[in-house]
Amino acid sequence: MTHPPAIRRRVDPRVERAARTILTGQRPRLLRQPVAAATSERRRDPRAIRDAALVQRQPRPRYDWTRDAACVGIAPMMGATIAAAPAIPLKVIPEPAYLILAMLDRPSGEVSEHDRQVIAAARLLADAGGGAVVTVSTGSGDALAEAGSDRHVALPDGWADDYVPERRAAAASALMAALSPRHILFPDSPDGADVARRVAAATEERLFAGVQSLGPDRATRQSAGGSLETGHRPTRLMTVAADAFNPLDGVRHEARPLDLAAPLTAAEELLPRLGGARRLAVDPDALSLSETDFILSAGNGVTDWQSFAELGEALGATRAGSRVVCDAGHLPRERQVGASGTVVSARCYLAFGIAGAPQHLQGITGVRHVIAVNTDLHAEMIKRADLSIVADAQAVMPALIRLIRERRHA
């Protein structure tokens, strides 16, 4: 059985050409597609769209383009529906099979990246068999819910004012007796490692320090300068190396508060009373660039070195510089930041007059926040920075010094 041939409408190329012509004359202009038929849709007002998305006007305008545009009548004109941002799912573990304790540093009340990495390592052990992660630190657990905390034990607020390792070690020992956790993880930081070793000595438990990979059956760390890897079955006490685990993202946990004030108070009463325990002031310039959290760096655009030194003292920042500055002798060679100097991972990097050579940008790859001051709007350091100030460094440095002194006087 044969089918009749399909009837195709003849296409007139002259009609199509006329429909695509938008400019006549000696050199006509043609569109790639024919002009669509006119519709009754109202023209969009870009100013109304921008005003609807504005969420902050000062100091820098911020816009949220995911906001519902129906309030200005945009959705019918665009012919599409703007979906709301998906909510972060909440994961609840009502009756955990066991507990994993995460003793956090939380310096100055802020959850550090190292603390989040400790919680992520604890989640590897908890998720392997239906366990739950219990975080222990000063402050509430609201900021720890998205980091992976199922339960939270809040230490007294006064413990954050000064560092008393005996107090935190006694708290960890008391929580071990009250909760019977399967594992206790500490950050492998100067403070966290100190507390971990005190707990290990008090409880006579074995400590496996500097964990870089972790599973329910095996924990490993590097040794011999990184040339060897040492493995062991996870012990009850472990310290987690920095930057060894990625913090959690996309899941929110319960972070339910646990009231364990009684055992914490009992443990504190057994401690000897210490008078005047406080941290000793440290010269920021005596710290290594690889260890400091706040770096004030200078480039070829800095000429007022007296103001640069005063600003570093006022901010309490460690001074550093680019290769050009160190070659000129303004700063010692060990203060050079970059691929040929020191690769830094500070929390804040304040750069004055640095253009941003590739070698220098490689040295600040691990920096969390970069603030750049430069007269060139198109400098690579300006592109890398989270906050940019397009101005002369010689004018900004004295202004910052005056502002800091006024705040301290107030």
Residue pairs with C-beta under 8 A, 6 or more apart in sequence:
16 34
17 30
19 34
19 35
20 30
20 31
20 32
20 33
20 34
20 35
21 28
21 29
21 30
22 29
22 30
22 31
22 35
23 29
41 77
42 77
43 77
44 74
44 77
44 78
45 72
48 72
48 73
48 74
49 69
49 72
49 74
50 63
51 72
52 67
52 69
52 71
52 72
52 74
53 63
53 64
53 65
53 67
53 69
54 61
54 62
54 63
55 62
55 63
55 64
55 67
56 62
66 82
66 84
66 85
67 82
68 75
68 82
68 84
69 75
69 78
69 82
75 81
75 82
88 146
88 250
88 251
88 252
89 250
89 251
89 252
90 252
90 253
90 254
91 251
91 252
91 253
91 254
92 253
92 254
93 130
93 131
93 132
93 150
93 253
93 254
96 126
96 130
96 131
96 132
96 150
97 129
97 130
97 131
98 126
98 129
98 130
98 131
98 132
98 181
98 182
99 131
99 132
99 133
99 134
99 151
99 179
99 180
99 181
99 182
100 122
100 123
100 125
100 126
100 131
100 132
100 133
100 134
100 181
100 182
100 183
100 184
100 185
101 122
101 134
101 136
101 172
101 175
101 176
101 179
101 181
101 183
101 184
101 185
102 118
102 119
102 122
102 133
102 134
102 135
102 136
102 149
102 184
102 185
103 118
103 136
103 137
103 168
103 172
103 184
103 185
103 186
103 187
103 192
103 195
103 196
104 111
104 115
104 118
104 119
104 135
104 136
104 137
104 144
104 187
104 192
105 112
105 114
105 115
105 137
105 187
105 189
105 191
105 192
106 112
106 115
106 137
106 138
106 139
106 160
107 191
108 160
109 138
109 139
109 160
111 143
111 144
111 147
112 187
113 247
113 368
114 187
114 189
114 192
114 240
114 242
115 137
115 147
115 187
116 147
116 148
116 247
116 248
117 187
117 240
117 242
117 243
117 244
117 245
117 246
117 247
118 185
118 186
118 187
118 192
118 240
118 245
119 133
119 135
119 144
119 147
119 148
119 149
119 247
119 248
120 147
120 148
120 245
120 246
120 247
120 248
121 185
121 211
121 214
121 240
121 244
121 245
122 133
122 148
122 183
122 185
123 133
123 148
123 248
124 214
124 215
124 216
124 245
125 131
125 182
125 183
125 214
125 216
125 234
126 132
126 133
126 150
128 215
128 216
129 216
131 182
132 150
132 151
133 148
133 149
133 150
133 151
133 253
134 149
134 150
134 151
134 152
134 153
134 179
134 181
134 258
135 141
135 144
135 147
135 149
135 151
135 152
135 153
135 255
136 152
136 153
136 155
136 171
136 172
136 175
137 144
137 152
137 154
137 155
138 154
138 155
138 156
138 157
138 159
138 160
139 154
139 157
139 160
140 152
140 154
140 257
141 149
141 151
141 152
141 154
141 255
141 256
141 257
142 255
144 152
144 255
145 252
145 253
145 254
145 255
146 248
146 249
146 251
146 252
146 253
147 247
147 248
147 253
148 248
148 251
148 253
149 253
149 254
149 255
150 253
150 254
150 255
150 256
151 254
151 255
151 256
151 257
151 258
152 255
152 256
152 257
152 258
153 175
153 257
153 258
153 260
154 257
155 168
155 171
155 264
156 264
159 167
159 168
162 277
162 278
162 279
163 191
163 277
163 279
164 274
164 277
165 191
165 194
165 195
165 198
166 198
166 271
166 272
166 274
167 268
167 271
168 195
169 195
169 198
169 199
169 202
170 267
170 268
170 270
170 271
171 264
171 267
171 268
172 184
172 195
172 199
173 199
173 202
173 203
173 267
174 260
174 263
174 264
174 266
174 267
175 181
175 260
175 263
175 264
176 184
176 199
176 203
177 263
178 260
178 263
179 260
181 236
182 236
183 234
183 235
183 236
183 237
183 238
184 199
184 236
184 237
184 238
185 211
185 238
185 239
185 240
186 192
186 193
186 195
186 196
186 237
186 238
186 239
186 240
187 193
187 239
187 240
187 242
188 209
188 210
188 211
188 239
188 240
188 241
188 242
189 242
192 239
193 209
193 239
196 207
196 209
196 237
196 238
196 239
197 207
199 205
199 237
200 206
200 207
200 237
203 237
205 235
205 236
205 237
206 235
206 236
206 237
207 235
207 237
207 238
207 239
208 219
208 221
208 232
208 234
208 235
208 237
208 238
208 239
209 221
209 238
209 239
210 221
210 222
210 239
210 241
211 219
211 220
211 221
211 238
211 239
211 240
211 241
211 244
212 220
212 221
212 222
212 241
212 244
213 219
213 220
213 244
214 220
214 234
214 238
214 240
214 245
215 234
216 234
217 233
217 234
218 231
218 232
218 233
218 234
219 231
219 232
219 233
219 234
219 235
219 238
220 229
220 230
220 231
220 232
221 229
221 230
221 241
222 228
222 229
222 230
223 229
223 230
243 345
243 366
284 292
284 294
284 312
284 316
284 317
284 318
284 319
285 312
285 318
285 319
287 318
288 342
289 295
289 318
289 320
289 334
289 335
289 337
289 342
289 344
289 346
290 342
290 343
290 344
290 345
292 317
292 318
292 344
292 346
293 346
293 347
293 348
294 315
294 316
294 317
294 318
294 346
294 347
294 348
294 350
295 317
295 318
295 319
295 320
295 337
295 344
295 346
295 348
295 349
295 350
295 367
296 308
296 311
296 312
296 315
296 317
296 318
296 319
296 320
296 350
296 352
297 319
297 320
297 321
297 322
297 337
297 349
297 350
297 351
297 352
297 354
298 305
298 308
298 319
298 320
298 321
298 322
298 325
298 330
298 331
298 351
298 352
298 353
298 354
298 393
299 321
299 322
299 324
299 325
299 351
299 352
299 353
299 354
299 355
299 381
300 322
300 324
300 325
300 353
300 354
300 355
301 352
301 353
301 354
301 355
301 374
301 375
301 392
301 393
302 308
302 325
302 352
302 353
302 393
302 394
303 394
304 393
304 394
304 397
304 398
305 330
307 394
307 397
307 398
307 401
308 319
308 352
308 397
309 319
310 397
310 401
311 317
311 397
311 400
311 401
312 318
312 319
314 400
314 401
314 404
314 405
315 350
315 400
315 404
317 348
317 350
318 346
319 331
319 335
320 331
320 335
320 336
320 337
320 342
320 344
321 330
321 331
321 335
321 336
321 337
322 336
322 337
322 338
322 354
322 357
322 360
323 336
323 338
323 340
323 341
323 357
323 359
323 360
325 331
325 336
326 332
326 333
326 335
326 336
326 341
333 341
334 342
335 341
336 342
337 343
337 344
337 360
337 363
337 364
338 357
338 359
338 360
338 362
338 363
339 358
339 359
339 360
339 362
339 363
340 359
341 363
342 363
343 362
343 363
343 365
343 366
344 363
344 364
344 366
344 367
345 366
345 367
346 367
346 368
347 367
347 368
347 369
348 367
348 368
348 369
348 370
348 371
349 364
349 367
349 369
349 370
349 371
350 371
350 373
351 370
351 371
351 372
351 373
351 374
351 381
351 385
352 373
352 374
352 393
352 396
352 397
353 373
353 374
353 393
354 360
354 372
354 374
354 379
354 381
355 374
355 376
355 379
355 380
355 381
356 372
356 379
356 380
356 381
356 382
356 383
356 384
357 380
358 380
360 381
361 380
361 381
361 384
364 370
364 384
369 386
369 387
370 381
370 384
370 385
370 386
370 387
371 385
371 386
371 387
371 388
371 389
372 379
372 381
372 382
372 384
372 385
372 387
372 388
372 389
373 388
373 389
373 391
373 393
373 396
374 381
374 382
374 388
374 389
374 390
374 393
375 390
375 391
375 392
376 382
376 390
377 390
382 388
382 390
389 396
